[in-house]
């Protein structure tokens, strides 16, 4: 956001345009339905997502890596069908 030049109305328009570009983020709680590679059954991860219904495979994979499971076998279980998906908030 640039606040240094222009009159008050121009600045207000720039601020509004910047704020409308911000996407709302949701969070999901994913629980492993069974052992998924090195991820034990019942393991829970929280996944921030732009989606309304379920997180994307890429968002789940990033959450799996953040949880410390960076091996390719565990990362391969990023499909939401492998997890019990619950919306948070």
N, C-alpha and C positions, 0 to 999 in steps of 0.2 A: 504494500500500500504506500502510495506517495502522498504525503501531506504538505509538501514544501511549497507548491505553487498553485495558482488558481484561486478563484473566489470560493466562498463557503459552499455554494451549490455544487460546483464542480467537484470539490473534495467529497461532499456527501454522496454524489453519484459514484465516484470511484470506490468509496467504502462499501456501498450497497452492492456494486458489481463484484467486489472481492468476496463479500460474505455469501453471495448466491453461488459461488463456485465451490464452497465448502460442502462436502458430502457428509450426510449423517452416517455415523458408524454404529452398528449394532454388535452385540456380542452373543455368542452361542457357547453353551457348555456341551462338550462332546465326551461321551463315555464309551470306552472300547467294549464292543459286544463280546469279543473273544480275544485271545492272544493274537496280536498283530505284529509279526516279526519279533522284535525285542520289547514291544509294548505289552505289558501284562493286561489280562482281562480286568475290566473295571477301572483302568487308568483314566483319569479325567484331565482334559485340556480345555482351556478357554480360548476361543477363536474370535478375534474382532473381524467384522465383515461388513461389506457394503450391501450385501444381499438381504432381502426381506425374508426369504423362506429357509435357506440353508447356506452355509459358507461354501465358497468355491473350492475346488480341489487344491488350487494353488494356495489359498488362505489356510487350508488345513495342513498342507505340507509345511508351510512356514511355521505354524504353531507346533507341529511335531518336532521340527528342528530346534525351535526355542526351548522345547521341553527336554532336549538333550538326546533325542533319538535321530542322529544324523546318518545312520547307515541306510543304504539304498533299499534294503528289504522293508524296514519300518516306514520309510518315506513313501513306499509304494502303496500303502494303505490309506491314501488321502481321500478316497471316495467317501462321501457322506454315508453310503450304505453300510460301511463297516463300523459305524458309530451310532450310538443313541444320541440324537440331536435335540437339545432343548434351548429355546430362546431365553436369554437373560434380560431382565428389565423390561 
